[in-house]
Amino acid sequence: AEQSPHDIDVTVAFAPDLSTSTLQLRQTLGGYPAVEIQPYWALIPEAKRTEIMQQLQKSIVPDASNFQKLGVRNVERGLSPLSKPFIIESQLESAALLDKAGLRYLFKIGTLLGPQTELYQKEERQFDVENDNNRRYLRTIRFDVPAGYAVRNLQDLDVDVKAGPDTAKPEFDFHSSYVQQGQTVTVTVAENYRQVRWPKADFEAFRAVVN
């Protein structure tokens, strides 16, 4: 079955004093993530559309403010999410992506992955896993290290977790990597769920991907 995509592409520019960040943010929703909104966009009152677009972007950047640009694409009446994805694009500001600790700054890049499901339990799993639908996430995050600063711990972004008998194309996987060219860092995170059901006997492998 096809995987419903929810992709994020974001470019972060830090202010000279590192107090805020300006983001160019694009979300691409297809299949199930888009079906509840895209076919009905033309029916939504104009006054309500801005609020909905901002809410969607705030699902990725909770403190998003000062929207300079905000718009959607592929919202023609009758258009199916299976033919063209629903796209929201914006330019916005955030003050919550950097934390200062002495002379250092912590860039909370994980925030830009969007809301994450976390599976923790003390009791033994009683039922097989059953997802609502197959889905995939592709996130691309770019940022420039400010002049006079060096970035540390980039190696922590190298993550490769898989579940399934075929390691070339596993049932579920989470893969994160980065490329640094000069002061520019590009992080790519791909997450795939290719099966709706998964046996409880192998729940730990599934949970490792989700977490």
Solvent accessible surface area in square Angstrom, and as a share of the most:
residue,aa,sasa,rsa
1,A,127,0.98
2,E,158,0.71
3,Q,48,0.21
4,S,8,0.05
5,P,26,0.16
6,H,41,0.18
7,D,21,0.11
8,I,7,0.04
9,D,29,0.15
10,V,0,0.00
11,T,52,0.30
12,V,3,0.02
13,A,57,0.44
14,F,34,0.14
15,A,25,0.19
16,P,143,0.90
17,D,98,0.51
18,L,15,0.07
19,S,66,0.42
20,T,48,0.28
21,S,2,0.01
22,T,44,0.26
23,L,0,0.00
24,Q,80,0.35
25,L,3,0.01
26,R,91,0.33
27,Q,2,0.01
28,T,25,0.15
29,L,11,0.05
30,G,3,0.03
31,G,13,0.13
32,Y,139,0.53
33,P,47,0.29
34,A,0,0.00
35,V,66,0.38
36,E,148,0.66
37,I,24,0.12
38,Q,3,0.01
39,P,42,0.26
40,Y,118,0.45
41,W,8,0.03
42,A,34,0.26
43,L,116,0.58
44,I,29,0.15
45,P,91,0.57
46,E,127,0.57
47,A,99,0.77
48,K,93,0.40
49,R,53,0.19
50,T,65,0.38
51,E,73,0.33
52,I,33,0.17
53,M,19,0.08
54,Q,51,0.23
55,Q,103,0.46
56,L,42,0.21
57,Q,0,0.00
58,K,79,0.34
59,S,47,0.30
60,I,2,0.01
61,V,1,0.00
62,P,93,0.59
63,D,55,0.28
64,A,5,0.04
65,S,58,0.37
66,N,78,0.40
67,F,41,0.17
68,Q,108,0.48
69,K,128,0.54
70,L,47,0.23
71,G,29,0.28
72,V,32,0.19
73,R,122,0.44
74,N,30,0.15
75,V,35,0.20
76,E,106,0.48
77,R,173,0.63
78,G,70,0.67
79,L,35,0.18
80,S,47,0.31
81,P,15,0.09
82,L,155,0.77
83,S,76,0.49
84,K,105,0.44
85,P,44,0.28
86,F,0,0.00
87,I,15,0.08
88,I,0,0.00
89,E,55,0.25
90,S,6,0.04
91,Q,37,0.16
92,L,0,0.00
93,E,51,0.23
94,S,3,0.02
95,A,66,0.52
96,A,47,0.36
97,L,2,0.01
98,L,28,0.14
99,D,64,0.33
100,K,135,0.57
101,A,69,0.54
102,G,59,0.57
103,L,162,0.81
104,R,156,0.57
105,Y,64,0.24
106,L,110,0.55
107,F,37,0.16
108,K,70,0.30
109,I,28,0.14
110,G,42,0.40
111,T,51,0.30
112,L,0,0.00
113,L,30,0.15
114,G,11,0.11
115,P,105,0.66
116,Q,77,0.34
117,T,88,0.51
118,E,111,0.50
119,L,45,0.22
120,Y,158,0.60
121,Q,71,0.32
122,K,200,0.85
123,E,130,0.58
124,E,144,0.65
125,R,70,0.26
126,Q,115,0.51
127,F,158,0.66
128,D,81,0.42
129,V,7,0.04
130,E,117,0.52
131,N,19,0.10
132,D,142,0.73
133,N,25,0.13
134,N,9,0.05
135,R,58,0.21
136,R,81,0.29
137,Y,49,0.19
138,L,70,0.35
139,R,5,0.02
140,T,27,0.15
141,I,1,0.01
142,R,78,0.28
143,F,12,0.05
144,D,78,0.40
145,V,10,0.06
146,P,37,0.23
147,A,97,0.75
148,G,85,0.82
149,Y,91,0.35
150,A,91,0.70
151,V,50,0.29
152,R,164,0.60
153,N,96,0.49
154,L,18,0.09
155,Q,113,0.50
156,D,96,0.50
157,L,34,0.17
158,D,84,0.43
159,V,53,0.30
160,D,83,0.43
161,V,43,0.25
162,K,94,0.40
163,A,3,0.02
164,G,26,0.25
165,P,124,0.78
166,D,75,0.39
167,T,98,0.57
168,A,97,0.75
169,K,132,0.56
170,P,7,0.05
171,E,42,0.19
172,F,0,0.00
173,D,14,0.07
174,F,30,0.12
175,H,80,0.36
176,S,7,0.05
177,S,38,0.25
178,Y,67,0.26
179,V,90,0.52
180,Q,77,0.34
181,Q,142,0.63
182,G,62,0.60
183,Q,82,0.37
184,T,56,0.33
185,V,0,0.00
186,T,41,0.24
187,V,2,0.01
188,T,52,0.30
189,V,5,0.03
190,A,27,0.21
191,E,9,0.04
192,N,18,0.09
193,Y,4,0.02
194,R,54,0.20
195,Q,83,0.37
196,V,44,0.25
197,R,162,0.59
198,W,22,0.08
199,P,65,0.41
200,K,93,0.39
201,A,94,0.73
202,D,69,0.36
203,F,9,0.04
204,E,111,0.50
205,A,38,0.29
206,F,9,0.04
207,R,43,0.16
208,A,51,0.40
209,V,2,0.01
210,V,15,0.09
211,N,80,0.41
